[in-house]
Amino acid sequence: MGLATFISRIAGLVRDVVVARVFGAGFVSDAFFMAFTIPNLLRRFFGEGALTAAFVPVYTEISTTRGEDEAQRLACRSVTLLSLVMLLVVVAGMLLAPWIVRGVGFGFGDISGKLELTTSLTRVMFPYVGLVSVLALLTGILNVRGHFFLPSLSPLLLNAGMILGALLLGSFFSHPIYGLATGVLLGGVAQLVLQYPVLLRYRIRLRPDFRFAGDAALGRIARLMLPGVAGVAIYQINVIVTRLLASFLPQGSVSYLYYGQRLFEFPQGIFIVSLAQAVLPMMSRHAADGDDEAFRDSFRFALSLMVVFTLPAIFGLMICARPVYSLFFMGGEFDLKALEATSLTLIYYAPGLLFVGLSRVAAQTFYALKDTRTPVLVSFWTLIVNAGLGYLLMGPLQYLGLALALSLASAFNALWLIILLRRRIGSFIRHSLLRPLRGTVPATLGMILVATPMVNLCDWTLPGEIWQKSLVLFLAVAGGGLSFLLLCMLFRVEEVSRAWQLLRRRRGGASKA
């Protein structure tokens, strides 16, 4: 899953490089990223977050206790019902786009034509919400079956669609940015189509089934989903609050935050999302079987893995921020000012990586226990903290203050969830959080000492010199990563050894099959 996500993130990096060089960081890119905020919000609102968290535990239980026929019926009815709901959402969103955009990008009203362009782009991309919400449900079904690779690889198709749209489709429209928006739709369709051959391989044949009334399992999913929707909505409102505040800052601020967050999401997708998404079906299965010890062991292992791999990723992002943006983004419309701004934004985002990871695992644990209410409460107060800190910090620090506010709010969210989870399942902080730090901290310091001098061999403020920059960055990343792994072995970091054993066992099983 991590490998598939890594490939998709590489494609995402290529996509962002193309968008940055073609459209830069200004009027047009601000409008596109703000417009893309709305479909992304609703995608997680209806699909990836709330629905998956509610569907997977119930589907796992039905499959385990009642057999495949009942699980098949539940899958068909869930997909049918979700498709109908999303059709209504898409139609309503396209009709209400002017008011939605004015609500989330109010500051754009001071710049002639910016709100209108954002509204038009929102309408073009809104059907993506329906496509990717159904995709999230299909992904949940495949994850329960133990298949993670292709669902995790599907974002590659979205990225390919957007690259195609930016480079080739723009010439067919009055403004090239509409080609990029059309690429979003093409990528969404391709993502959905990719899943069906895999579903057939697992003998899952989805047919329309409108017999919703009286289905107790659907009712349970709905009851679990409602508080989950609120929790996801609150999280996404954090993003909207940040974009709304940024719309009042100088032009380009929305783009700086977007590009900074995109690189922040690179390790987030590989380590955090992959691990959290893989652990939900596993813990749900343990909960359905009543195996409390296996449940706690899975949780503790996931949490300690998150600590071990996100801590070096934080400092890796800080060290490589300017080199990455210089090598891949600098050129065309992306100038030195954009380079410095996005690099600093990423540095302010980076500390939040650990806390986002801890929050994700803790929230998935509550979901596996069929408790979607507690994460909602914590998310609500996190929203208040983020909005308050953002408002206070955007004055002195501008867009950097908004990035810092989100990192601090993530820390607040993680710590509160961990405290509440400790009351629920017992003590785990010393074993899962503090013990891994004994070896991970010195290993991370060693990585910093190796990578930093190597990165400083180049002047990253100058454009060009692609081959020299590529070589220096590759050696810095490879040298830092290798030194981290060797020091982890020296300090006997258990999680690294255990993860390697799991990978070898999985590879051995695959080769025998």
N, C-alpha and C positions, 0 to 999 in steps of 0.2 A: 504494500500500500504506500509505504514511504517512497519506494522507487518510482511508482506511477505518479505520485504527487510531485516528486522531484522533476520528472520529465515535463509534467504540465506546468510547473512553475518556471522552468527554463523557457517554455513556449510563452508563458505570460510575460517574462522579462523581455523576450524578443518583441512581443506585441507592444509593450510599453515604450520600448526604444523606438519602434516605428511611429507610434502615436506622438511621442515627444518630438521626434525630428520632423514629422510632417506638420504637426499643429502647434508645437511649442508649449508655452505656459502663459496663457493670456486670455483674451476675450472668448475665442472659440473653444479652447480646451476647458476653460471654466464652465461654460454652458453645457458641454457634453458631460463632464464629470458630475455636475449637479443633476442633470437629467438622468444619468445612469444610477444616481443614488436612489431614486424612487423605485424602479424595478428591483434593485438589489435589496432594498428594505422589505418589500412585499415578498420577494423570493424567500427570504429567511423567515418572514412573518408567517407565511402559509406552508412553506416547504421544509427546508433543511433543518431549521431549529425546532419549532414546536411540533410539527406533524411527525417528523422522524423520531423525536424523543418520546412521543405518545404512542406511535405505531409499533416500533420495534419491540418493546417489552410485551405488549399484548399479542402481537403476531408470533413472537417466540414462544410464549406460553401456550397459545392455541396449537402451534405446530408440535410442541413437545407433548402435550397432554391429550389432544383430540385427534391428531393425525393430519395427513397431508390434504385430504379432501376438504376439511373445515378451513385449513389455512388457505387453500386455493380460493374458496368462496369469499373469505375475508379480504384477500388481495383484490379480487375482481370488484367487489362492492366498494372498497376504499378508493381504488383508482377511478371508478365511475363517478362516485360522489365528489371526489376532489376535482375531476375534470369539469363537472357542472358548476361547482363553486368558482373555479378559476375563470370560466367563461364569463360569468357575471362580473367578477372583479376586473377583468381586462376591459370589458365594455364600459363599466363605470369609470375606470381610471382614465381611459381615453377621453371620455366626455368631460370629466372634472379636472383634466390636466392643467388648465389655466389657473385655477384656484389652488391646486396642490403645489404647483411651482411657485406661485407667489408666496405661499406659506413657508416653504423651506428655503427660498432664495430671495427673501424680501429685499436684501441689500442690492440686488442686481437692478432694481427699478431705477437707480440713479444713472445707469448707463444705457443709452439709447439702443434698443433692439436686442438687448441681452436676455431679458425675460421672455420675449417672443421666440427667440431662437431656442432657448431652453425648453419652452412649452412644446414647440414643434418636435424637437428631438425626443422628448418624453413620450409623446403619442406614438412615434415610430417604434420605440423600444418596448412599449408596455406589454405587447403579447409575449415577450420573453418571460414575464412573470409566470404565466400559465405553463409554458413549456418546461421551465426548470423546476417548478413545484411538483409536477408529475414525475420528473426525473428524480427528485429527491425521494419520493415514495418508492420508485423502482430500485433505487440504490439501497434503501433500507431492506427491501425484500432480499436482494442479492447478498447483502452483508450478513443477514441472518443465516443464509445458506453457506456462509464461509467464503464468498467470492468478493474480493476487494479491489482487484487490479483494474479491470476495465472501468468500473464506476469512478475510481480515482483518476483514471486517465482521461475521462470525458471532458474535463475543462480544456484539454489540448485542442479539442474541436472548436470550442468557443474562441480560444485565442487565434486559431487558424482563420476562423470566419472574420474576426476583427482585423487581422493583418491583411487579408484579402480585401476587406472593405476599405481600409485606409489607403492601400496602394493602387487598387484597380477599379473599385466601384465609384470612387469619388467623381470621376469624370462624367458619369451618367446623370449627375444631379447639379442643380444650380449652385449648391455649395458643397464642397468635398466632404464636409463633416457628416453629411447624410449617408455617404457611402460607408463610413465607420458604423453608424447606427444600424444600417441594413446588415452589416456583417455580424452584429450582435444577434439578430434574428436567425440568420443562416446558421450560426454556431449553435444556437439553442435547439434548432430542429435536428442538426447532426448529432448533438449530445443524446437526444431522446431516442433516435433511431438506433444508435450504437448498442443500447441496452437489450433490445428485443432478441437478437440471436442468442445472447447469453441466457436470457430468461427461458427460451425454448430448450436450451441445453440442460437446464435444470427441470424441464418438464412443467414449467409454469406458463400456462396459456391464459392470457388475460382476455376476457370477453366482457362486454357491457352487462352489468347486473344491477337492476334498479330496485331490488328488494331490500330497501334500507329499513323499513318499518319492522320493529321487533327484533332487530339484530343486536343482541346484548354486547357483543364484542365491539361493534361500531360505536355503541353508546359509551362503552368504557374508554375508547380512544378519544371520543369527543370530550368526555369529562376530564381526561388527562390533558387534552390539548388546550382547553380554554385557559387555564392558568399559564400553560406553557406559551401560548400566543402572547399573553400579557408580558411574560418575561422576555421573550424575543423582541416584542415591540418596544419595550423599555430600553433594551440594549441598542436597538437600531435608532431609537430616538436620540441616544447619545451621539451617534454618527450625524444625525440631522442637526442636532444642536451645534455640533462642531462646524458643520458646513454653513449653517445659518449665521453663526457668529463670524465665520471667515468671509461671508459675503459682504460684510461691512468694512473689511480690511482692504488694503490696496490691491489692485488687480493682479492676479497671479497667485494670490494666497490659497485659493481653493485648489489650484493645480499643484502647488508646492506640497500641500498636505496630502493630496492624492498620490503623487509620485513617492513621497516619503512612506506612506502607508503601504504602497504596493511592494516595496522592497522589504518592509517590515513583515509582510505577509508571506514572504518566501520561506523563511525557516518556520513560521507559524503553520503553514500548510504542510510542510514535510514532517515536522515533529509533533506539533500540537494537534492539528485537526486529524491527522492520520491515526495517532495513538488514541485520541478520545473517541473517534468514530469506531475504531476496532474494539475498544474495551466495552462499549455499550452492549452489543449482542452477547458478549462473553459474560458480563456481570448479570445481564438479564436472565441468561440461561442458568447461572448459579442460583439466582434468586428464585426462579421457577422451580428448581430442584430442591430448594431449601438447604443448600450447602453453604452455610454462613462462613465457614472457614475459608473455602475456596473464593467466595465473594470478597472477603477482606484481603486475602492474599493478592488477588487480581488488582484491587484498588491500590494497595500499598506499593505494588510493583510499578503500576502505571504512574503513580505520583512520584516515586523516586526516579524513574526514568526521565520524567519531565524536568526534574531538578538537574539531573546530570547533563542533559543535552541542551537545555535552554540557556544555562548560565554561560557556557562558552559562546553560544550563538549571539548573546547580547553584546559581548565585547567584540566578537567578530564583525557584527554590523557596524559598530562604532568605528573600528579600525578601517574597514573597507568601504565606508559610506562614500567618501569623495572619490576614491579610485573607481568604484563601480559606476557611479554617475558620469565620471569623466570618460571612462572607456566606452560605455555603451550608449549613453544619452547625449553627450556633448557633441553638438554639430547641428547644422540646419537652423531651426528656430529655437533650439535649446542652447542658450548662451552661458557665459561665465556667471552671471547673476543668478540664473536658474540653478546652476551647478552648486553654488555656495548655499543657496536657500534650501534646496532639497536635501543636501547632505546634512545640514544642521537639523532639519526637521526629523530625519531618520535617527539622528543621535538622541533627540529628545523623546522619540517614540520607543527606542530600543529597550530601556529598562522595564517597560511594561510587558515584555515578552514572557518573562518568568511568571508573572501574575496572571496573564491571560491563560497560560498553560495550566496553572494550578486551578484556576476558576473552571476551565473547561472539563477537567477530570472530575472535580468535585460536583459540578452540575450534572454530568453524566451519571454519577453515582446516585444522586437523588432521583434521577429519571429511572434508573434501573430498579430502584425501590418503589417506583410508581408515585413518587412525591415530586410533582411539578410546581407546587405552591411555594416552597421555601426559596428556590432560586428567583422567583418573581419578587418576593419581598426584598431580597438582597439587591436585585437589579433596580428596583424602584429607588432605593436610597443611593445606589451608585449613580443613577441619573442625576439626582439632586447634587451630589458631590461634584460630578463632572461639569454640570451647568454652572454651578457657583464658582468653581475654580477657573473654568474657562473665561467667565465674565471678568473675574479679578485679574487674571494673568494676561489677557489679550491686550490690555492697555500698555503695560511696560514691555512685554515680550512679543507682541503681535501674534503671528501664526504659530511661532514657537511656543507661546504660552498655551495655545489650544492643544498642541501635541503633548506638552508636559502635563496638562490637566487630565488628559485621557490616560496617561501612564499612572498618575497618582490615583485616579478613580479605579483603575484596574487593580491596583494594590489593595485598595479598600474592599473591593468586591471579593478578591481571593481570600483575604484574611477573615472576613466575616463568614464566608461559606465554609472555610476550614474549621472555624470555631464551632459552628452549628453542626457540622458533620461529625466532629469529635464527640459531641454529646449523643449523637445518634448511633454510631458504630464502635465507640470506644477510642482508646488512645492509639495514635499512629504518628504523631508529629515527630517524636524523637527518631523512630525507625525510618520513616519515609522522607522526612525533610532535613533533619539535622545530620543524621549519620552519613548520607551521601556527600555532604559538603566537605567532610574531612579530607577526602581525596580529590574532589572536583575543584575546590578552590585553588590548591597549589597547581593542579594540572592546567587550570585556566590561566593562572599567572605565568606559567611556563609558555603557554600558547601566545600570550601577549608579548612576552619578551622575544619570542622568535619572529612573530609576524610583523610587529611594528617597525623594526629597522628595515625589513625587506620592503615594506610598502613605501617607506620614505626614499627609496632609490629613484623614484620618478617625480617629476613636477607635474602634478595632475591638473593644474590650472591651464595648461597649454593644450590646445586641440591637436588632433593628429597623433602620430607615433603609435599607431594601433598595435603593431607587433611587439614593440618594446613594453608598452603598458600591459598587454595581454600576458606576456611572459612573467613580468614582475608580479602581477596580481595572482597568476596561477601558482607561482612559487610561494608567495606569501600565504595563500589559502592552504595549499598542500602542506607546506612546512608547519604552519600553525596547527592544522588538523592532525597531522601525524604526531607532532610533539604532544598534543593533548591526549591522544589515544595511548601513546607509549607511557606517559606519566600516569594515566589512569591505571594501566596495568601495574606500574611500579608501586603505586599507592593502593593497589588491590581494590579498585572500585568495583564492587560486586555487580552492579547493573550492567556495566560494559561487558563483563565476562558472560553474564547470563543472557544478555541480548545476542551475543555472538553464538552461544550454544543453541539458542532458539532458531536463529537464522540457518545454522548448519543443519539442524534437525529438519527444518522445513525444506531446505534444498535437497537433502538426502531423500526425504519422502517424495518430493516431486520427481526426482530422477528415477526412483524405483517405479513410480506410477507410469 
